[in-house]
């Protein structure tokens, strides 16, 4: 059955929110990110992009390329609020939608063409989102998630494109391989050394060659280059928290053992956060004494998914909550006030090297198992 998948993406979302809150920023080059030279660009306006500024770029380089840019620290609470407003509008109309990140949604509107016309329906929903939130948004409508996402990229800024079944390959083939989801810098460089620069050229490489050169990832890339993507739109559910607890066989009072366990818990939850593309802004530590008295301490923090930030908070909370020199029966850690978001969303004060380190560790864990990379103190 031919599917109809819409991909909605808010244009330069952080910048657009800042301009809603401060109209004097309209038309000016804006950079969202860390305000120190050690920070990283989280988002930037089209005016700043003309100077070569891009997301994940060191702030020092961005300031050099565009010295007249206005740098804004960023406010994740405001971005979450406006993201939820968009989700609420979509939820009222869409039969099935998936919130893929803080600024993008996939909608499965298969069968709706019999009643309204899928493009007309999507266009009206886009106009409603713009009217109710004031935010510019683009969409791509096609037969699967990959093609609709690429179409959205071509529709920006603030536009819409439909790619029907008969035009999928003519639409994809002239485009650069950089436009295809799943092709990062490393894969891009590998393909360029093979003489591949367009999606059309990529689609002609035999599948067995792609598998030999890139392993399992080669199969996915080859299928996407040929317009094949069977990934379903997942119904959106807003998970509020994630937690882990440990009940001891024998009550524990060893502080080094408890500290190691806390760090191990944070590491595992942090890894799960990043894999699920979530950020947390509230951390809770729970203890239960041997006499079954249970106590908790919690603290609100800036949105993050990075262990080294959260470990310090957990250690601080544990010192506050563990007030009696008594053995413990249970210890636990919880992350709450979760939002959808990738690591790029919490880069306001993190260096590119720190981001690269987390991504490298997570890739090794994904490939060899979670225990492939651990902090020595937590082992």
Secondary structure, DSSP 8 states (H G I E B T S, - for coil): ----EEEEEETTHHHHHHHHH-GGGTTS-EEEE-SSTT-BEEEE-HHHHTTT--TT-BHHHHHHHTTT-EEE---HHHHHHHHHHHHHHHHHH-SSEEEEETTEEEEE-TTGGGTT-HHHHHHHHHHHHHHHH---EEEEEESSHHHHHHHHHHH-SS-EEE--GGGHHHHHHTSBGGGSTT--HHHHHHHHHTT--BHHHHHHS-HHHHHHHHTHHHHHHHHHHTT-------------EEEEEEEEEEEE--HHHHHHHHHHHHHHHHHHHHHTTEEEEEEEEEEEETT--EEEEEEEEEEE--HHHHHHHHHHHHHHH--SS--EEEEEEEEES-EE--GGGG-SS--HHHHHHHHHHHHHHHHH-GGGS--GGG-
